[in-house]
Amino acid sequence: MLETSGRLLKLLSLLQTPGERSGTDLAERLAVSPRTLRRDVQRLRDLGYPVHATRGTAGYRLGPGGKLPPLLLDDEEAVAVAISLRTGADGSVVGVEEAGLRALTKLEQVLPSRLRHRVNTLHTATVRAGAVPAPAVSAGTLMAIAEACRRHEQLRFEYTSPRRGPGIRSAEPHSLVSFGRHWYLVAWDTDRGDWRTFRVDRLVPRTPAGPRFTPRALPGNDAAAYVARRLSAQTWPVRATVILHESATAVADRVWPGMGVVEPVDEHSCLLHLGADTFRDLAWMITSVDADFTLVDAPPGLAGALRAQATRCLAAVDPTRTPPP
């Protein structure tokens, strides 16, 4: 009986991998005959697991529904899930913290002592620096928006704009983007006839949902880059665009989130759109990328800030030069 139970668990583990598994492959991995494999598959079905057989290919796959199968994880997967649950419990989505902690407690109870020790060691040795409480977003709101995105249904919602105050908006939702400490909805604003980003913590969906719509092509086909570009353009009082004479791939790790948006041009250059509070900050940010660049769309004050920084750097290595005031 123990041999059969262990074999059923291994069969479930094999069926949890994506795609279809052939009967021959499963039988070989379990070291059983095709007839024994068919009996084991039927035992799983009797226990409530939806194991589907494909005619013609003699393949099997585990379908959705039925009972939740045992989640069989190797050591690295178990540690990764435990760390993710512990980190997610401090997140910004209201309603998932408690569920995450419950799941973490259940997982840690069945972890082998060696793995439980690894997870606890990492947790106790880790300090979160600069953690600022994020605006609360309900899981129900996120699910309502995600469902509207999936079904291509218009959203009607109450939205509190920092400039215009509360109002009713209507939009065709495209994507949800988690950026920094906030969640954003990227959508086509049907009232204004243009693409917009909405802070989800300022949004309250109304029911029922609106009519179906045909999805539009998002500029650049990258929702995360679109949000970053919108935030860079709307938030900072000083903005600029420069050509970096390196590929977007080469400079990607030198541009931190929120600094600006990299737009590929060709294999030797890219555009960097960025913003800052002052021209001096903007000059520092551009030169910190450590790449040759050319000004494309920049305010006049940026050239002066770059000259001042260049003179200051030269004065540091050549005492005969006078630094700028």
C-alpha positions in Angstrom: 0.0 0.0 0.0 2.8 2.4 0.8 4.4 1.6 -2.5 1.2 2.4 -4.4 0.6 5.6 -2.4 4.1 6.8 -3.1 3.7 6.0 -6.8 0.4 7.9 -7.0 2.1 11.0 -5.5 5.0 10.7 -8.0 2.4 10.4 -10.8 0.6 13.5 -9.6 4.0 15.3 -9.5 4.7 14.3 -13.2 1.2 15.4 -14.3 1.6 18.9 -12.7 4.3 19.8 -15.2 3.0 21.9 -18.1 1.7 20.1 -21.2 0.8 16.6 -22.0 2.8 13.5 -20.9 2.7 10.3 -22.9 1.7 7.1 -21.3 4.9 5.4 -22.3 7.0 8.2 -20.7 5.0 8.0 -17.5 5.2 4.3 -17.3 9.0 4.3 -17.8 9.4 7.0 -15.1 7.3 5.1 -12.6 8.9 1.7 -13.6 5.5 0.1 -14.1 3.6 -1.5 -17.0 1.2 0.4 -19.1 -1.6 -1.6 -17.5 -0.5 -0.5 -14.0 -0.3 3.1 -15.2 -3.9 3.0 -16.4 -5.0 1.6 -13.0 -3.1 4.4 -11.2 -4.7 7.0 -13.4 -8.1 5.6 -12.6 -7.3 5.7 -8.9 -6.5 9.4 -9.2 -9.8 10.0 -11.0 -11.6 8.1 -8.2 -10.0 10.4 -5.7 -11.3 13.5 -7.6 -8.4 14.5 -9.7 -9.3 15.4 -13.3 -6.8 13.4 -15.3 -7.7 13.6 -19.0 -6.5 11.1 -21.6 -6.0 12.3 -25.2 -7.2 9.9 -27.9 -4.7 8.9 -30.6 -1.6 10.1 -28.7 -2.1 8.0 -25.6 -1.2 11.0 -23.5 -2.4 12.3 -20.1 -2.7 15.7 -18.6 -4.1 17.1 -15.3 -7.1 19.3 -16.0 -8.4 22.2 -13.9 -11.0 21.7 -11.2 -11.6 18.8 -8.9 -9.6 18.6 -5.7 -6.5 20.6 -5.2 -3.6 18.2 -5.8 -0.7 18.0 -3.4 1.8 20.6 -4.3 5.1 18.7 -4.7 8.1 21.0 -4.5 11.8 20.4 -4.5 14.0 22.1 -1.9 14.7 25.2 -4.0 11.1 25.7 -5.0 9.9 25.3 -1.4 12.4 27.9 -0.1 11.4 30.3 -2.9 7.7 30.0 -2.2 8.2 30.5 1.6 10.4 33.6 1.0 7.8 35.0 -1.5 4.9 34.5 1.0 6.8 36.1 3.8 7.7 39.1 1.6 4.2 39.4 0.2 2.7 39.6 3.6 4.2 43.1 3.8 2.8 44.2 0.5 0.3 46.9 -0.5 -2.7 44.7 -1.5 -5.3 44.7 1.3 -6.8 41.3 2.0 -3.9 39.0 1.0 -1.6 39.6 4.0 -3.6 37.3 6.3 -4.1 34.7 3.7 -0.4 34.8 2.8 0.6 34.3 6.5 -1.8 31.4 6.8 -0.3 29.8 3.7 3.2 30.4 5.0 2.4 28.9 8.4 1.0 25.7 6.7 4.0 25.5 4.4 6.6 26.0 7.2 4.8 23.2 9.2 5.6 20.7 6.5 9.0 21.9 5.6 11.9 19.7 6.6 13.9 21.2 9.5 16.9 22.0 7.2 14.7 24.1 4.9 12.8 25.7 7.7 16.1 26.7 9.2 17.2 28.3 5.9 14.0 30.3 5.6 14.2 31.6 9.2 17.9 32.4 8.9 17.3 34.6 5.9 14.3 36.3 7.5 16.1 37.1 10.8 19.2 38.3 9.0 17.2 40.6 6.7 16.3 44.3 7.4 14.1 46.2 5.1 15.6 49.7 4.6 13.7 52.7 3.5 10.4 50.9 3.5 7.6 53.4 3.1 4.0 52.3 3.6 2.3 51.9 0.2 -1.2 53.2 -0.5 -3.7 50.4 0.2 -5.3 48.7 -2.7 -8.0 46.0 -2.2 -7.6 42.6 -3.8 -11.2 42.9 -5.0 -10.5 46.1 -6.9 -7.5 44.5 -8.6 -9.5 41.4 -9.5 -12.3 43.5 -10.9 -9.9 45.4 -13.1 -8.1 42.3 -14.2 -11.3 40.6 -15.1 -12.4 43.6 -17.2 -9.0 43.5 -19.0 -9.4 39.9 -19.7 -13.0 40.1 -21.0 -12.4 43.4 -22.8 -15.2 45.2 -21.0 -15.4 48.9 -20.3 -14.9 50.1 -16.8 -16.9 52.7 -15.0 -15.4 53.9 -11.8 -15.2 56.7 -9.3 -11.8 58.4 -9.5 -10.3 61.0 -7.2 -7.9 63.1 -9.3 -5.3 65.2 -7.3 -6.1 68.2 -9.5 -9.8 67.8 -10.4 -11.1 66.0 -7.4 -13.7 63.1 -7.5 -15.6 62.2 -10.6 -17.0 59.4 -12.7 -14.7 58.0 -15.4 -15.2 55.5 -18.2 -12.3 53.6 -19.8 -11.3 50.6 -21.9 -8.8 48.8 -19.6 -5.6 47.5 -21.1 -3.2 46.4 -18.3 -2.4 46.6 -14.6 1.1 47.8 -13.8 2.8 47.6 -10.4 5.4 50.4 -10.4 7.3 51.5 -7.4 4.9 51.6 -4.4 1.8 52.0 -6.6 -0.6 50.1 -8.8 -1.6 51.7 -12.1 -4.3 51.0 -14.6 -3.4 51.7 -18.2 -6.5 52.3 -20.2 -8.1 54.2 -23.2 -10.1 57.0 -21.7 -13.3 57.1 -23.7 -14.3 60.5 -22.5 -11.0 62.2 -23.5 -10.2 59.9 -26.5 -6.7 59.2 -25.4 -4.5 56.8 -23.4 -4.3 57.5 -19.6 -2.9 56.0 -16.5 -5.0 55.8 -13.3 -3.7 55.2 -9.7 -5.7 52.2 -8.5 -5.7 53.3 -4.9 -7.8 56.4 -6.1 -10.2 54.2 -8.0 -13.5 52.5 -7.0 -15.1 50.3 -9.7 -18.8 50.6 -10.4 -21.0 47.7 -11.4 -22.2 46.4 -13.7 -19.3 46.6 -16.2 -19.8 48.4 -19.4 -20.1 46.9 -23.0 -17.4 44.8 -24.7 -14.8 46.6 -26.8 -12.2 45.8 -29.4 -8.7 46.2 -27.8 -6.6 49.0 -29.1 -2.8 48.9 -29.7 -1.0 50.5 -26.9 1.8 52.9 -28.0 5.0 51.0 -27.9 3.2 47.8 -26.9 4.8 48.0 -23.5 2.5 48.9 -20.6 5.3 49.2 -18.0 7.4 51.5 -20.3 4.3 53.6 -21.0 3.6 54.1 -17.3 7.2 55.0 -16.6 7.2 57.5 -19.5 3.9 59.1 -18.3 5.2 59.4 -14.8 8.5 60.9 -16.0 6.6 63.4 -18.1 4.0 64.5 -15.6 5.8 64.5 -12.3 9.1 66.4 -12.8 9.3 70.1 -13.4 12.5 69.7 -15.6 12.5 67.1 -18.4 14.8 66.2 -21.3 15.5 63.6 -23.9 19.0 62.6 -24.9 20.5 60.1 -27.4 22.8 57.6 -25.7 25.4 56.2 -28.0 25.0 52.7 -26.8 22.3 50.1 -27.2 19.3 50.0 -24.9 20.4 46.6 -23.7 23.9 47.9 -22.7 22.6 50.7 -20.6 19.5 49.0 -19.1 21.1 48.1 -15.8 22.4 51.7 -15.4 19.0 53.3 -15.5 17.1 52.7 -12.3 13.3 52.4 -12.0 11.8 55.9 -11.9 14.9 57.6 -13.3 13.7 57.6 -16.9 12.6 55.5 -19.8 15.0 53.9 -22.3 13.7 53.7 -25.9 15.7 51.6 -28.4 16.7 53.2 -31.7 19.1 50.7 -33.2 21.9 48.4 -32.1 24.2 51.3 -31.4 22.0 53.9 -29.8 18.9 54.6 -27.8 16.8 57.5 -26.4 16.7 58.3 -22.7 13.6 60.2 -21.5 14.0 61.5 -18.0 13.0 64.2 -15.5 14.3 65.8 -12.3 13.6 68.7 -9.9 16.5 70.9 -11.1 18.8 71.2 -14.1 21.7 70.3 -11.9 20.0 67.0 -10.9 19.2 66.3 -14.5 22.8 66.8 -15.6 24.0 64.4 -12.8 21.4 61.8 -13.8 22.4 61.9 -17.5 26.1 61.7 -16.8 25.6 58.9 -14.2 24.6 56.5 -17.0 28.3 56.6 -18.1 27.6 56.7 -21.8 28.4 59.2 -24.6 25.2 61.3 -25.3 23.8 64.0 -27.5 21.1 66.4 -26.4 17.9 66.1 -28.4 15.0 67.7 -26.6 16.4 69.6 -23.7 15.6 73.0 -22.0 18.3 75.7 -22.3 19.2 75.5 -18.7 20.4 71.9 -19.0 23.3 73.0 -21.3 24.5 75.4 -18.6 24.2 72.8 -15.9 26.3 70.4 -18.0 29.0 73.0 -18.6 29.1 73.8 -14.9 29.5 70.1 -14.1 32.2 69.7 -16.7 34.2 72.7 -15.4 33.9 71.5 -11.9 35.2 68.0 -12.9 38.1 69.5 -14.8 39.0 71.8 -11.9 39.2 68.7 -9.6 42.0 67.2 -11.8 43.6 70.5 -12.9 44.3 73.0 -10.1 44.9 75.8 -12.6 41.3 75.8 -13.6 38.7 77.8 -11.7 35.6 75.9 -10.6 32.2 77.5 -11.4 30.5 79.6 -8.7 
